[in-house]
Amino acid sequence: MYTVSPRAGDLFYVRMLLLNVRGPTSFEALQTVDGVVHPSAKAACMALGLLQRDDHWRRCLAEAVQSRMPRALRHLLAVILIWGEPEDGSDLWCSFAEDLSEDLRFHHRDLSTEEITDLALRELQSMLISMGGRSLPEYGLPAASVTPQDGPMQFDTVEQALITEARLPMLTDEQKAVYESVTQNLVDGTSGLHFLDAPAGTGKTFLLEVLLAFVRSRGEVALAVAASGIAATLLPGGQTAHSTFKIPIRAIRSSKDVCAVGAQSKQAAVFRTVRLIVWDEISMTNRKDLEAVDRCLRDVRKQDVPFGGVVFVCAGDFRQLLPVVVHGTRANSVMACVSRSPLWKFFRRHRLTRNIRLLSSSDSATYLRYTELLKQIGSGTIEQDAEEKVSLPAEIIISAEAPLNDLINFVYPSFEASVERDGYFASRAILAPYNDSVDAINETCLGMFPGSLREYRSIDSVADEDAATHFPPELLNQLDAPNFPIHLLRLKVGMPVVLLRNINPPRLCNGTRLIILAMGENVLRCKIAAGQFTEDEILLPRIPLIPSNADLPVSFKRLQFPVKPSFCLTIHKSQGQSLDTVGIDLSVGCFTHGQLYTALSRAKNAANVRVRIPGTRTRNVVFPEVLTED
Ligand SMILES: Nc1ncnc2c1ncn2[C@@H]1O[C@H](COP(=O)(O)OP(=O)(O)OP(=O)(O)O)[C@@H](O)[C@H]1O
């Protein structure tokens, strides 16, 4: 079919209809949607949802109002302002001000209308701040009377002291040695850089929480960051390292990258007073990011010593996945590790080796065997053949010759609605190394999941109108990128999905698992499935997204819900997530360092793991050079 430029007017829309309407016998039939004959091809395209309507955001909010959740509605407006960049934010505010403050009117009956409006604006402003947005007037909305401060989360000193007191006597000898070494620096006012080498289950989070509480109980500032949003949710007050330090997000990093923290900014003021920085999942962090933070802290704190003299504790496990280097070689991946940074020699290394989960397990013999297996797989000391293949215990293997449903039924014995079903998805998942297998497994699970299916087609467009003739919408629809929503999103109520963007970390980050509660035309009502914000309900709009994949032939924008089905996740996405039941599909084996170890170590017990492999052996990739140097 010939391509047509969007500048060709109706012809462009007729072509679009021809591609999407089945078996039309006349122009009238072509322009008929749900029994209504539309006056133009463009109007019919609108009605079919093939074009973004001018009033998209207004429709989205109008639909969300029906849920009668004013706080979620304010959150939705904040998401729209930041991600949607609507042309007229003020119009949206004016049209929905009443609905946006309904709960505040109810709870504060003594306040005047102006005071209620101001309260709603203040709440909206703090949401914008926590989501990394700008001030209300910059979006065309009225300013709130008080601008909420963008600073570190405040902690109750008494509560923090109670945490420290309760946990101190519980620390194991290994944990206590680290605690004493770090608190020595904090009490003496000396600087100190510590690296906690902690395999899964050895009480790393427990220990980091005590250290954070120690500083916060003294009324001092302790920052908790992690390489990924999901790992950040595990630490009290945790944020991603990127958002805390304003590290530039680049596909190709440079040694000259600087954090976007102005000397006069509030963030700089926090960095000048901070006593302790805790950085989790450091093994996934690119060394250039750590080096940018080092330069930033030296600069802001006016001390030319590593990290400006702050006490710094990072924790990680180099047996797990390494930083992702797009199209990188093995050497590129290894060189991207923080352990290859010139700063690494300043870090004092501590090891946690005792698996505390094991101690509390009822069947410690089985647990011990599984922990030993994990250790050997992670370190690459397990016996392997010339193809790097290793044997796994027969009891955890499901044959790849058997139907995929065997693995699905092990992880999800039933998809039928029950009181416990939602909790189900918090604690179980299928994992696979490649996106293609993940998509195929999700599709099979979706077919088995009860309920009626709703399809959401994205609206795709190129930024450059001149390129539009060469890249018609049906071609853009076929483009796909990692961590990017697909054109045809198929959903059912009650199913699990994973969020693909850091919308509001740590509550809603790239990797947060959600359950779909209701599906509207422009809004999804979901609840958070796992982690400290479990059960929180949110309203999610379609947002315009631009893929960061430089390999795509054209730069384009996709308006779609930022989610993907999550019955199955990639092993990369599962890092940092704790699961009770895990099914790993290795019909196509692992391809990079730490994948097998990361997948197997998501579960705490061999009885709850099944691995689908051809035969009895599967590939285990380990880069020993990363493990010797860390
Ligand atoms: N000293 C301790 N006394 C009692 N319980 C502990 C202690 N240390 C850790 N635990 C408990 O052991 C379990 C595992 O600890 P934690 O979650 O801190 O491990 P982790 O190293 O962070 O593991 P993962 O990386 O898998 O999340 C938790 O239930 C934690 O509360």
The ligand as a Tripos MOL2 file, in Angstrom:
@<TRIPOS>MOLECULE
LIG
   31    33     1     0     0
SMALL
NO_CHARGES

@<TRIPOS>ATOM
      1 N1         20.7430  -10.5090   63.2830 N.pl3     1 LIG1
      2 C1         19.5530  -10.9400   62.9150 C.ar      1 LIG1
      3 N2         18.6820  -11.4210   63.8180 N.ar      1 LIG1
      4 C2         17.4710  -11.8870   63.4640 C.ar      1 LIG1
      5 N3         17.0040  -11.8890   62.2070 N.ar      1 LIG1
      6 C3         17.8180  -11.4140   61.2720 C.ar      1 LIG1
      7 C4         19.1220  -10.9090   61.5500 C.ar      1 LIG1
      8 N4         19.6830  -10.5050   60.3820 N.ar      1 LIG1
      9 C5         18.7810  -10.7430   59.4330 C.ar      1 LIG1
     10 N5         17.6670  -11.2930   59.9550 N.ar      1 LIG1
     11 C6         16.4680  -11.7390   59.2210 C.3       1 LIG1
     12 O1         16.9050  -12.6390   58.1900 O.3       1 LIG1
     13 C7         16.1740  -12.4700   57.0100 C.3       1 LIG1
     14 C8         17.1340  -12.0990   55.8670 C.3       1 LIG1
     15 O2         17.7550  -10.8500   56.1440 O.3       1 LIG1
     16 P1         17.8590   -9.6560   55.0870 P.3       1 LIG1
     17 O3         16.5800   -9.4850   54.3440 O.co2     1 LIG1
     18 O4         18.4390   -8.5010   55.7890 O.co2     1 LIG1
     19 O5         18.9300  -10.3280   54.1250 O.3       1 LIG1
     20 P2         19.5330   -9.7570   52.7840 P.3       1 LIG1
     21 O6         20.9910  -10.0640   52.8380 O.co2     1 LIG1
     22 O7         19.1450   -8.3440   52.5990 O.co2     1 LIG1
     23 O8         18.8160  -10.7260   51.7440 O.3       1 LIG1
     24 P3         18.2830  -10.4060   50.2640 P.3       1 LIG1
     25 O9         19.4470   -9.8010   49.5490 O.co2     1 LIG1
     26 O10        17.8880  -11.7540   49.7630 O.co2     1 LIG1
     27 O11        17.1170   -9.4870   50.4680 O.co2     1 LIG1
     28 C9         15.1650  -11.3720   57.3100 C.3       1 LIG1
     29 O12        13.9680  -11.9690   57.6810 O.3       1 LIG1
     30 C10        15.7840  -10.6240   58.4860 C.3       1 LIG1
     31 O13        14.8050   -9.9900   59.2980 O.3       1 LIG1
@<TRIPOS>BOND
     1     1     2 1
     2     2     3 ar
     3     2     7 ar
     4     3     4 ar
     5     4     5 ar
     6     5     6 ar
     7     6     7 ar
     8     6    10 ar
     9     7     8 ar
    10     8     9 ar
    11     9    10 ar
    12    10    11 1
    13    11    12 1
    14    11    30 1
    15    12    13 1
    16    13    14 1
    17    13    28 1
    18    14    15 1
    19    15    16 1
    20    16    17 2
    21    16    18 1
    22    16    19 1
    23    19    20 1
    24    20    21 2
    25    20    22 1
    26    20    23 1
    27    23    24 1
    28    24    25 2
    29    24    26 1
    30    24    27 1
    31    28    29 1
    32    28    30 1
    33    30    31 1
@<TRIPOS>SUBSTRUCTURE
     1 LIG1         1 GROUP 0 **** ****
